[in-house]
């Protein structure tokens, strides 16, 4: 079977805008816990030429979907609008937007010339009657129009929350088909919101747990292509793959890149014992980091690359430990009731996300890197495998339903525990890995 | 206010043909087994070679010797029943020395993916180590773990989980190099 995969690589380079005005009164302080979402309006963008008509509404719709999807913003229904935005440069009638209680207003304009799209936008603080930050303009292609909407939404999100953005990002995951006892799996990649799905492998071989490189250009994953689990690295642009670890008589799995992308940490199972190794990607030389008779797996680097968090059952049950990136003595950080696995260091460095099993239920949770302040964010029959949004605010994970017709889907949840939602995918989906913010 | 951002666009479209390969496991060699019980197939029955009545057949190994052992929750130690099954496997493998085997370790769905791969490997090796200790040459045995990826029973209850926590000795004819 031949699979033809078309990958469009879109790179947009933006200059930082000069006048950052983020100290205005309109601000969502996420850390204080947002209970009531901020109402906002994002009317259809202004089409500056006829070719732009088809994008005017679509762009605004994606901006709305991104912002409302965070749970921090709520769209004011469009049928409430008193004013319409028909010109990007005309003065905003603040009173009309105040009257419908839109605290923030996002306006935009789009111009299409052949395959190129130009998008401009502005963000207003309606109640203080001021613009938040400067207007900004992006260029892209008609095929890449959704990325431009994500860029706009990222700017709005950042200007109002003060947080780093995350909408212009992708997720690599395992797409699943077929019944539970004959499941077929293949690697897929999509926008963070489920759009633009592309398949990276066929489903003739079982594949597990893809993981993005720090720049999003490569993906590590485990495949049974040889009949035995082995680690592969796949170039997202060319879809070319190569086996990374192929030690005869052993199995390798659970790979993750180091923050500089030059090293891979992974598990190797041999003779009934699973330990953690690290490999220099360029030379292929590997170093053993743990040597206990217990199961050591699911390693994940700290953002500065100096430490590795992993799970081990050396105490008798799965628990989370941290060791130096060079191996050596490890410190246990999980002490609650139950089993803890699949730890992932947050991109901000402050938290560890994990899977917890307790009393027959599964949870996604976070704790500080010293194990304190454990908080469970979800509970279900089977939740596992957290991955962090590029800004460390949101966690995506796998949720599997129970029973003979059980199936997997992707969900995301804010680290506050709010805004749990399913990510739309075509068929079953598992093992998400969130990319860094695209450039 | 200024429109100050420039954008550069780079689009490349790359078409690639992914490789195709044959199915990687699932025991394609073992289809069309004779459904009759090996125990009832007497010497006079006219044994069909390769059928479950043929004591040198894979079907006989699967049905009469027993190709799998089961494990307790989160355990990889062999039960008394498991050891008895493996004693039978040892005898059969010693008699039918042309066969090699891959021991597949599996876990139930109550566990995280990576841990279950490691747990399945432990189970497969427990079987391998036992067979080797009883005299089966280690060169004839390989192990693989499928973790929780290949359940044979699909309900989410202990009755199914108990059958999924298994190590299956999958025979292949001919010695591997």
Interface residues (C-beta under 8 A of the other chain):
Chain A: X1 X2 X3 X4 X5 X6 X7 X8 X9 X10 X11 X12 X13 X14 X15 X17 X18 X19 X116 X120 X122 X131 X134 X135 X136 X137 X138 X139 X140 X141 X143 X144 X179 X180 X181 X183 X201 X202 X204 X205 X206 X208 X209 X224 X225 X226 X227 X228 X229 X237 X238 X239 X240 X249 X251 X253 X254 X267 X269 X271 X272 X273 X274 X295 X297 X298 X311 X313 X317 X318 X341 X342 X355 X357 X360 X381 X382 X384 X385 X400 X402 X403 X404 X406 X431
Chain B: X1 X2 X3 X4 X5 X6 X7 X8 X9 X10 X11 X12 X13 X14 X15 X16 X17 X18 X20 X21 X22 X23 X24 X25 X74 X76 X102 X109 X110 X111 X112 X113 X114 X115 X117 X118 X119 X121 X122 X124 X125 X126 X129 X142 X144 X145 X146 X147 X149 X150 X151 X152 X153 X154 X155 X156
